[in-house]
Amino acid sequence: MLGSNHFFVVLPDTEVGPEVARLPALAADLRTIRYPSGRPWMVGRWRDEEMLAVHTGDRGLAIVGTFGADRAALLAQARALHDLDALTTLHRRWAGSYHLIGSVHGYTRVQGTAYGVRRVYHTEIGGTVIAADRAAVLARLTGADVNRSALATRLMLPTPYPLNLLPSWHGVTPVPPGHYLLMGDRAGAPLHRRWHRPPEPGLPGSHGAGRVRAELATAVALRAEPGGVVGTDFSGGHDSTSVAFLASRHLPPKDLVAVTAVDDARTSADARWARRAAAHLPGVRHEVLDGARLPKFYEDVFDGEDRFDAPSATVTVRNRITATARCAREFGARTLLTGFGGDLLFLGLPAHYHSLLLRRPLLSWQRLRGYRALFSWKWKDTLRALVDRRDFATALASVDPRNTEAMTYRTVRLDWLYPPRLPAWITEEAIGLIERELTAADGTAPLGPTRGRHIELAALDIAAEDFAVLDDLTRRAGIPAAAPYLDDHVVDAALSVRVEDRTSPFAYKGLLTEAMRGILPEEMTERETKSGSANAPSLRRQRARLATIWDDSALGALELIDPERVRALCATPDAKDMADNGLDTTLACEAWARTALPERVLPG
């Protein structure tokens, strides 16, 4: 069985489609949408409200996810659909987070979101291209082998672009975010074509705040329509609190449940700020999960039901995520709103000023001095970074796959990428695989023209991938999760604002604060800190159990890590090699590999 609790597979309107749909893995307990010919078009699992599909003649149009379109609007667009380029226009028209699938004259276009929250993958069965929104589904359909090279690169922290885009399985090809897949009986080989480019950052802050406000309000409204309870992950920070207050504008107080998850509600800054925010939402249920009600870090990292498309360190907090979702579900919530992605849009990156320094030297120098003071950068390191004018290709070529030193708070972060760290237990075999992929990536263009833009786009892509795992986990607990900040229209609105109006060491999330003026209580904008994760005590408490999990390590079997070395270090969690979440990426890869190894469901 495929195991994934939500997915769709897109099939061609040929004789191969019914053959694939009759495979036992696709025939059990799944939903089907058909072409006018009667052949299956899409097969999978989805909620009623997450799928709309229409056909008129030989033209078909489907939208999957969270969207502002209704059946009448979709049918009208299908009738006017003369070529598949029109899907780009539809994306600009409809807010939300969704896939668009169009079929015209034997061609099919499958399009995810611009920034990777909803992705597209494809493979071949019997020489015919099929597509899906989940790589894990296609891998299980075909019995694909794990790509050891891709898995080795995921042991890096962080995995640098473009290595993070390597396919997790051989034969299952990812479509890059911002591109669509063209397939079908008349299309020949599958094609990837770009349909979206990030906006130029030209809007002044005053105009940009208004656009962010409008797009974020629309994104939240799509998930908070009256007619049922909505849950919100309520940390007391700017991001989640803004989402909760926007949702409260559409729902009666009894239909909003705010859940705050903290280790100790008596001492937690998050709990303190969440209570202050909840005081401005009379009638809204505020639940605080702490102590025995909240699982600890590293509990039950592994779960045989996982069907993730790539490794994610989210598994180290899986029980905390599901506890939050279950709490909201207990009070009838139909979805869980989160502030996921807000940091990436509104905290800002010092690296933006590496490029801006040439155009606005005085302002940039002032801001860089602010960052230097904020992060305690050494002057010599700061100046060395500022005079470094390497291009992206040179920076990528300088990555050291043997580096085991973690970045610190004082690391100057003005380069094209953060220096990846490898765990001390990585094998020579894995290092060799990484070196080969770095060589193969030579000549890759950056995601943006400047260091700051490249880093934030790469970070958005990784965050989108992590959110997909979070959503999988909350769905297993009974409700889907939502990340309004990662909706394409919201991201575009934020990225369209001038760098100097979005990124500053002297204003904590200034653009979001301005956007939420009049919606968020003034006192809630006074918070200028973000709580960290208290996972170190859990690592010490669970060192004995963590040490035993490497006895039958999947990564060890793949010759990517030395199980004996990591076992020994788990027994001494205060060791230097375990600092700065050094174990998390390995746990993420181990958890993924245990459920990703081939399990062939095709006959023969």
RABEL-V223000 format. One record per backbone hydrogen bond with DSSP energy under -0.5 kcal/mol. NH is the residue of the N-H (numbers start at 0). CO is the residue of the C=O. E is the energy in kcal/mol with one decimal. If there is no record, write none. Layout:
# RABEL-V223000
nh=NH co=CO e=E
nh=NH co=CO e=E
This chain:
# RABEL-V223000
nh=6 co=44 e=-1.9
nh=8 co=42 e=-2.7
nh=9 co=130 e=-3.0
nh=10 co=8 e=-0.5
nh=10 co=40 e=-3.0
nh=13 co=11 e=-1.8
nh=16 co=13 e=-0.9
nh=17 co=13 e=-0.7
nh=18 co=14 e=-0.9
nh=19 co=15 e=-2.4
nh=20 co=16 e=-2.5
nh=21 co=17 e=-1.4
nh=22 co=19 e=-1.6
nh=25 co=22 e=-1.6
nh=26 co=22 e=-1.4
nh=27 co=23 e=-1.0
nh=28 co=26 e=-0.6
nh=30 co=43 e=-3.2
nh=32 co=41 e=-2.8
nh=34 co=38 e=-3.0
nh=37 co=34 e=-2.2
nh=40 co=32 e=-3.4
nh=41 co=32 e=-2.0
nh=42 co=8 e=-1.9
nh=43 co=30 e=-2.1
nh=44 co=6 e=-2.1
nh=49 co=46 e=-1.4
nh=50 co=47 e=-1.2
nh=51 co=62 e=-2.1
nh=53 co=60 e=-2.5
nh=55 co=58 e=-2.8
nh=58 co=55 e=-1.6
nh=59 co=102 e=-2.6
nh=60 co=53 e=-2.4
nh=61 co=100 e=-2.5
nh=62 co=51 e=-2.6
nh=63 co=98 e=-2.1
nh=64 co=49 e=-2.4
nh=65 co=96 e=-2.9
nh=67 co=94 e=-1.0
nh=73 co=69 e=-2.4
nh=74 co=70 e=-2.7
nh=75 co=71 e=-2.2
nh=76 co=72 e=-1.9
nh=77 co=73 e=-2.2
nh=78 co=74 e=-2.3
nh=79 co=75 e=-1.2
nh=80 co=77 e=-1.2
nh=81 co=79 e=-0.9
nh=85 co=82 e=-1.2
nh=86 co=83 e=-1.5
nh=87 co=84 e=-1.4
nh=88 co=84 e=-0.6
nh=89 co=85 e=-1.9
nh=90 co=86 e=-1.8
nh=91 co=87 e=-1.4
nh=92 co=88 e=-1.3
nh=93 co=89 e=-2.3
nh=94 co=92 e=-0.5
nh=96 co=65 e=-2.2
nh=98 co=63 e=-2.8
nh=99 co=110 e=-2.4
nh=100 co=61 e=-2.5
nh=101 co=108 e=-2.3
nh=102 co=59 e=-2.6
nh=103 co=106 e=-2.3
nh=104 co=57 e=-0.5
nh=106 co=103 e=-2.5
nh=107 co=182 e=-3.3
nh=108 co=101 e=-2.9
nh=109 co=180 e=-2.4
nh=110 co=99 e=-2.5
nh=110 co=108 e=-0.5
nh=111 co=178 e=-0.6
nh=112 co=117 e=-2.4
nh=115 co=112 e=-0.8
nh=118 co=116 e=-0.6
nh=119 co=174 e=-0.5
nh=120 co=131 e=-2.6
nh=121 co=172 e=-2.0
nh=122 co=129 e=-2.1
nh=124 co=127 e=-2.6
nh=127 co=124 e=-1.5
nh=129 co=122 e=-2.2
nh=130 co=9 e=-2.0
nh=131 co=120 e=-2.2
nh=132 co=7 e=-1.5
nh=137 co=133 e=-1.3
nh=138 co=134 e=-2.5
nh=139 co=135 e=-1.9
nh=140 co=136 e=-2.2
nh=141 co=137 e=-1.9
nh=142 co=138 e=-1.4
nh=143 co=138 e=-1.8
nh=146 co=167 e=-2.8
nh=147 co=145 e=-1.1
nh=150 co=146 e=-2.2
nh=151 co=147 e=-2.4
nh=152 co=148 e=-2.0
nh=153 co=149 e=-1.2
nh=154 co=151 e=-1.4
nh=155 co=152 e=-1.4
nh=156 co=420 e=-1.9
nh=159 co=157 e=-0.6
nh=162 co=159 e=-1.3
nh=163 co=159 e=-0.9
nh=164 co=161 e=-1.8
nh=165 co=162 e=-1.5
nh=169 co=144 e=-2.8
nh=171 co=168 e=-1.4
nh=172 co=121 e=-2.7
nh=172 co=170 e=-0.6
nh=174 co=119 e=-2.8
nh=175 co=173 e=-0.5
nh=177 co=112 e=-1.0
nh=178 co=175 e=-1.7
nh=179 co=192 e=-2.9
nh=180 co=109 e=-2.6
nh=181 co=190 e=-2.5
nh=182 co=107 e=-2.9
nh=182 co=180 e=-0.5
nh=185 co=105 e=-1.2
nh=186 co=183 e=-0.9
nh=187 co=183 e=-0.8
nh=190 co=181 e=-1.9
nh=192 co=179 e=-2.1
nh=192 co=190 e=-0.5
nh=194 co=177 e=-2.9
nh=195 co=177 e=-1.7
nh=201 co=199 e=-1.9
nh=201 co=495 e=-0.8
nh=202 co=495 e=-3.1
nh=207 co=203 e=-2.9
nh=208 co=204 e=-2.7
nh=209 co=205 e=-1.1
nh=210 co=206 e=-1.8
nh=211 co=207 e=-2.7
nh=212 co=208 e=-2.6
nh=213 co=209 e=-2.1
nh=214 co=210 e=-2.6
nh=215 co=211 e=-2.8
nh=216 co=212 e=-2.4
nh=217 co=213 e=-2.0
nh=218 co=214 e=-2.4
nh=219 co=215 e=-2.4
nh=220 co=216 e=-2.3
nh=221 co=217 e=-1.9
nh=222 co=218 e=-0.7
nh=222 co=219 e=-1.0
nh=223 co=219 e=-1.1
nh=228 co=331 e=-0.6
nh=229 co=254 e=-2.6
nh=230 co=334 e=-2.7
nh=231 co=256 e=-2.4
nh=232 co=336 e=-3.2
nh=233 co=231 e=-0.8
nh=233 co=258 e=-3.0
nh=234 co=232 e=-0.8
nh=240 co=236 e=-2.0
nh=241 co=237 e=-2.1
nh=242 co=238 e=-1.8
nh=243 co=239 e=-2.3
nh=244 co=240 e=-2.4
nh=245 co=241 e=-2.1
nh=246 co=242 e=-2.4
nh=247 co=243 e=-2.0
nh=248 co=244 e=-0.5
nh=248 co=245 e=-1.0
nh=249 co=246 e=-1.9
nh=250 co=246 e=-1.0
nh=254 co=251 e=-2.4
nh=255 co=252 e=-1.6
nh=256 co=229 e=-2.5
nh=257 co=255 e=-0.5
nh=257 co=284 e=-3.1
nh=258 co=231 e=-2.9
nh=258 co=256 e=-0.5
nh=259 co=257 e=-0.5
nh=259 co=286 e=-3.0
nh=260 co=258 e=-0.5
nh=261 co=259 e=-0.6
nh=261 co=288 e=-2.6
nh=266 co=263 e=-1.0
nh=267 co=263 e=-1.9
nh=271 co=267 e=-1.8
nh=272 co=268 e=-2.6
nh=273 co=269 e=-2.6
nh=274 co=270 e=-2.3
nh=275 co=271 e=-1.6
nh=276 co=272 e=-2.2
nh=277 co=273 e=-2.8
nh=278 co=274 e=-1.6
nh=279 co=276 e=-1.7
nh=280 co=277 e=-2.0
nh=283 co=280 e=-2.0
nh=284 co=252 e=-0.5
nh=284 co=255 e=-1.3
nh=286 co=257 e=-2.9
nh=286 co=284 e=-0.6
nh=288 co=259 e=-3.3
nh=288 co=286 e=-0.6
nh=289 co=287 e=-0.6
nh=290 co=262 e=-1.4
nh=292 co=289 e=-2.0
nh=293 co=290 e=-1.3
nh=294 co=292 e=-0.6
nh=297 co=315 e=-2.8
nh=298 co=295 e=-1.2
nh=299 co=297 e=-0.5
nh=300 co=297 e=-0.5
nh=305 co=302 e=-2.0
nh=314 co=311 e=-1.6
nh=315 co=312 e=-1.9
nh=316 co=313 e=-1.8
nh=317 co=314 e=-1.2
nh=318 co=298 e=-0.5
nh=319 co=316 e=-0.6
nh=320 co=316 e=-2.1
nh=321 co=317 e=-2.5
nh=322 co=318 e=-1.8
nh=323 co=319 e=-1.8
nh=324 co=320 e=-2.3
nh=325 co=321 e=-2.8
nh=326 co=322 e=-2.1
nh=327 co=323 e=-2.1
nh=328 co=324 e=-2.6
nh=329 co=325 e=-2.5
nh=330 co=326 e=-0.8
nh=330 co=327 e=-0.8
nh=331 co=328 e=-2.3
nh=332 co=327 e=-2.1
nh=333 co=228 e=-2.9
nh=335 co=479 e=-2.2
nh=336 co=230 e=-3.2
nh=336 co=334 e=-0.6
nh=337 co=481 e=-1.6
nh=341 co=338 e=-2.0
nh=344 co=340 e=-1.1
nh=345 co=341 e=-2.2
nh=346 co=342 e=-2.2
nh=347 co=342 e=-0.6
nh=351 co=348 e=-1.5
nh=352 co=349 e=-2.0
nh=353 co=350 e=-1.2
nh=354 co=350 e=-0.7
nh=354 co=351 e=-0.6
nh=355 co=351 e=-1.9
nh=356 co=352 e=-1.3
nh=357 co=354 e=-1.4
nh=358 co=355 e=-0.9
nh=359 co=355 e=-3.5
nh=363 co=359 e=-2.5
nh=364 co=360 e=-2.6
nh=365 co=361 e=-2.0
nh=366 co=362 e=-2.4
nh=367 co=363 e=-2.9
nh=368 co=364 e=-2.1
nh=369 co=365 e=-1.6
nh=370 co=366 e=-2.4
nh=371 co=367 e=-2.7
nh=372 co=368 e=-2.1
nh=373 co=369 e=-2.5
nh=374 co=370 e=-2.7
nh=375 co=371 e=-0.7
nh=376 co=371 e=-1.7
nh=381 co=377 e=-2.3
nh=382 co=378 e=-2.9
nh=383 co=379 e=-2.0
nh=384 co=380 e=-1.9
nh=385 co=381 e=-2.0
nh=386 co=382 e=-1.9
nh=387 co=383 e=-0.7
nh=388 co=386 e=-0.7
nh=394 co=390 e=-2.0
nh=395 co=391 e=-2.9
nh=396 co=392 e=-2.1
nh=397 co=393 e=-1.0
nh=398 co=395 e=-1.5
nh=400 co=398 e=-0.7
nh=402 co=399 e=-1.9
nh=410 co=407 e=-1.7
nh=413 co=411 e=-0.7
nh=420 co=156 e=-1.9
nh=421 co=402 e=-3.5
nh=425 co=422 e=-1.6
nh=426 co=559 e=-1.8
nh=430 co=426 e=-2.1
nh=431 co=427 e=-2.3
nh=432 co=428 e=-1.8
nh=433 co=429 e=-2.3
nh=434 co=430 e=-2.6
nh=435 co=431 e=-2.0
nh=436 co=432 e=-1.9
nh=437 co=433 e=-2.5
nh=438 co=434 e=-2.1
nh=439 co=435 e=-2.3
nh=440 co=436 e=-1.5
nh=441 co=438 e=-1.3
nh=443 co=440 e=-2.2
nh=451 co=350 e=-0.6
nh=453 co=449 e=-2.3
nh=454 co=450 e=-2.6
nh=455 co=451 e=-2.3
nh=456 co=452 e=-2.0
nh=457 co=453 e=-2.4
nh=458 co=454 e=-2.4
nh=459 co=455 e=-2.2
nh=460 co=456 e=-1.9
nh=461 co=457 e=-1.8
nh=462 co=458 e=-2.6
nh=463 co=459 e=-2.5
nh=464 co=460 e=-1.7
nh=465 co=461 e=-2.1
nh=466 co=462 e=-2.6
nh=467 co=463 e=-1.6
nh=468 co=464 e=-1.1
nh=469 co=465 e=-2.2
nh=470 co=466 e=-2.9
nh=471 co=467 e=-2.0
nh=472 co=468 e=-2.2
nh=473 co=469 e=-2.4
nh=474 co=470 e=-2.4
nh=475 co=471 e=-1.7
nh=476 co=472 e=-1.0
nh=477 co=474 e=-1.2
nh=478 co=473 e=-2.1
nh=479 co=333 e=-0.6
nh=481 co=335 e=-2.4
nh=485 co=482 e=-2.0
nh=486 co=483 e=-1.5
nh=487 co=95 e=-0.6
nh=490 co=486 e=-2.6
nh=491 co=487 e=-2.9
nh=492 co=488 e=-1.8
nh=493 co=489 e=-2.2
nh=494 co=490 e=-2.9
nh=495 co=491 e=-1.3
nh=496 co=493 e=-1.4
nh=497 co=202 e=-3.2
nh=500 co=497 e=-1.4
nh=501 co=497 e=-0.7
nh=501 co=498 e=-1.3
nh=502 co=498 e=-2.2
nh=506 co=503 e=-0.8
nh=508 co=506 e=-0.8
nh=509 co=506 e=-0.8
nh=512 co=508 e=-2.4
nh=513 co=509 e=-2.3
nh=514 co=510 e=-2.3
nh=515 co=511 e=-2.2
nh=516 co=513 e=-1.0
nh=517 co=519 e=-0.6
nh=518 co=515 e=-2.4
nh=519 co=515 e=-2.7
nh=523 co=520 e=-1.4
nh=524 co=520 e=-0.6
nh=524 co=521 e=-1.3
nh=525 co=522 e=-1.2
nh=526 co=523 e=-0.6
nh=533 co=531 e=-0.5
nh=534 co=532 e=-1.7
nh=538 co=534 e=-2.1
nh=539 co=535 e=-2.0
nh=540 co=536 e=-2.5
nh=541 co=537 e=-2.3
nh=542 co=539 e=-1.0
nh=545 co=541 e=-2.8
nh=546 co=542 e=-2.0
nh=547 co=543 e=-1.1
nh=548 co=544 e=-0.8
nh=549 co=546 e=-0.7
nh=550 co=547 e=-1.6
nh=551 co=548 e=-0.6
nh=552 co=549 e=-1.2
nh=556 co=552 e=-1.9
nh=557 co=553 e=-1.6
nh=558 co=555 e=-1.5
nh=559 co=554 e=-2.6
nh=560 co=554 e=-0.8
nh=561 co=424 e=-2.5
nh=562 co=560 e=-0.8
nh=564 co=561 e=-0.5
nh=565 co=561 e=-2.0
nh=566 co=562 e=-2.4
nh=567 co=563 e=-2.1
nh=568 co=564 e=-2.0
nh=569 co=565 e=-2.1
nh=570 co=566 e=-1.1
nh=571 co=568 e=-1.3
nh=572 co=569 e=-0.5
nh=574 co=571 e=-2.1
nh=577 co=574 e=-1.8
nh=578 co=575 e=-1.6
nh=581 co=577 e=-0.8
nh=581 co=578 e=-0.5
nh=583 co=580 e=-0.8
nh=584 co=580 e=-0.7
nh=586 co=582 e=-2.4
nh=587 co=583 e=-2.6
nh=588 co=584 e=-2.3
nh=589 co=585 e=-2.7
nh=590 co=586 e=-2.8
nh=591 co=587 e=-2.1
nh=592 co=588 e=-2.8
nh=593 co=589 e=-1.8
nh=594 co=590 e=-0.6
nh=594 co=591 e=-1.2
nh=595 co=591 e=-1.0
nh=596 co=592 e=-1.1
nh=600 co=139 e=-0.9
